Amino acid sequence: MSKNSFEQSVLTVAQAIHNQRKGKSITQQQMALKLGVDQAVISRIENAEQIPSDEILCKLTKLLNFEIVKTFNKRGEVRIEIRH
C-alpha cells in the first residue's frame, strides 16, 4: 500500500467514525467513556491524527455498527470500504 493510499484509508476510516457517531447522536465524550479512552483520543482519531489500535477499532465498529473491509483491485491497489 503506497503512502498516499494508506493516508486515504486512514482518512476514510476517520470520516466514517465521525459520521456514524454524529448520526447516532453520540458525543465524543460518551464514546470515549464507552471505549475506556480519553475524549482527546476520539478527536484525534476522527481528525485522522491518530490511528486507532485494533482493539479500539473493533470496539468502534461494534459500537457504531459498521464494518471496515479491505479489498484489492486487479492492479493490486488497496481500497478501504465502509459497510453499514
Residue, then its C-alpha position, 0 to 999 in steps of 0.5 A: m500500500s503506497k503512502n498516499s493510499f494508506e493516508q486515504s484509508v486512514l482518512t476514510v476510516a476517520q470520516a466514517i467514525h465521525n459520521q456514524r457517531k454524529g448520526k447516532s447522536i453520540t458525543q465524543q465524550q460518551m464514546a470515549l467513556k464507552l471505549g475506556v479512552d480519553q475524549a482527546v483520543i476520539s478527536r484525534i482519531e476522527n481528525a485522522e491524527q491518530i490511528p486507532s489500535d485494533e482493539i479500539l477499532c473493533k470496539l468502534t465498529k461494534l459500537l457504531n455498527f459498521e464494518i471496515v473491509k479491505t479489498f484489492n483491485k486487479r492492479g493490486e491497489v488497496r481500497i478501504e470500504i465502509r459497510h453499514 
